[in-house]
């Protein structure tokens, strides 16, 4: 089972690489491709992934029989909080809605892939 420290280190490296990639894209492709809120979205997902990951690890250490329910509950919680985040940010009538949605879902999917990778490596430890 992964520890909190391992998860946070991997998440920090992933977020750092993602921030470098976003900065490089903003520098190479100036224009409307990156929404001004892209950094807010990235920080939001880094914090949300860290909190749900720590919470899932804590619950999995205490109750290994309900692991599927814990992981599914964590995923549903992340989806609901993400929808609330979008609602709050778009409440102020954003002028660049298309690029906000595109940037949001790309970052959402990248952090979802990070979660799937973390889950697969965590399950691989249980198979042995």
N, C-alpha and C positions, 0 to 999 in steps of 0.2 A: 504494500500500500504506500502510496506517495505521502510524503510529509508536506506540511504547510510551506516549509522553507523551499523545498524543491519546486513546488507549484509556483510560488511567487518569483523565484529566480527565472524559471522558464517563461513565465508570463512577462516579466520585465524585459528579458531578451527579445521575446516576440514583439512586444510593444515598441521597443527601441528600434528594431528592424523595420517595423511598419511605419514608424515616424520618419525614419530615414527615407523610406520609399515614397512617402507622401511629400516630403520636402523636395526630393529629387524630381518628382512629377510636377510639383508646383514651379520649380525652377526651369525644367525642360519644356513644359507645356503651359506657358502663361495664357491666361484667358479664363473662360467660364468653367473649365473642367473640374476645378476643385471649389466646393462651396466654402464660404468663409467660416462656417461652423464645423468644418472637418476636424479641427483639433478638439473641439468640444465633444464631438461624437467619439473620437478615439479615446479621450480620457474617460468618458462615460463607460465605454465598453471595457476598458482596462480595469476600472474599479468594479464594474458589475461582474466581470469574469472572475476577478480575484475573490470577491465576496461569495459568489455562488460556489466557487471551487473550494474555498475554505469550509463553507457550510456543508458541502457534500462530503468532503473528506471527514469532517467531524461526525456526521451522521453515519457514514460507512464504517468508521471505526467502532461505533457503538452498536450498530445493527447491520450485520452482513447479510441477513436473510432477505431484507427488503431493498436490496441494492438497485433493482430495476425501478422500483417506485421512487427511490431517492433521486436517481438520475433523471427520470422523467419529470418529476416534480421540479427539479432544478431547471430543466429546460423550459417548462411551461412558465415558471416564475420569471425567467430571463425574457421570454417573449412578451409577457404582460408588462413588465417594467419597461421594456424597449418601446412598446406601443404607447405607454404613458409618456415616455421621454419625447417621442415624436410629436405627440399631441401638444405637449407643453412648448416645445420649440416652434411648432408651426402655428401656435395660437396667435402670434403677432404678425400674421400675414406676411410670409416671406416672399420676396420677389423672385427668387431663383429656386422655385420648388422642384423642378426636374432634377437639377444637379444635387440638391439636398437628398432627394430620395435615392438617386443612383449611388452617391457617396455613402449614405447610411447603410444601404443593403450590401454594398461591397465590403464595408468594414464589419457589418454584422456577420456575413458569411465567413470572412477570414477568422473572426474570433470563434465562430461555431466550428470551423475546421480545427482550430487550436483545441477546443474542448473535446472534439471527437478523437483527436490524436492523444490527448491526455487520458481519455477513457480507455482507448485501445491499449496503451502502454500499461495502464493500471490493471486491466483485465488479464493481460499477458502474465502479470505477476501471480495472479490467482490460479492460472492454469497449471503452474509448475508444482 
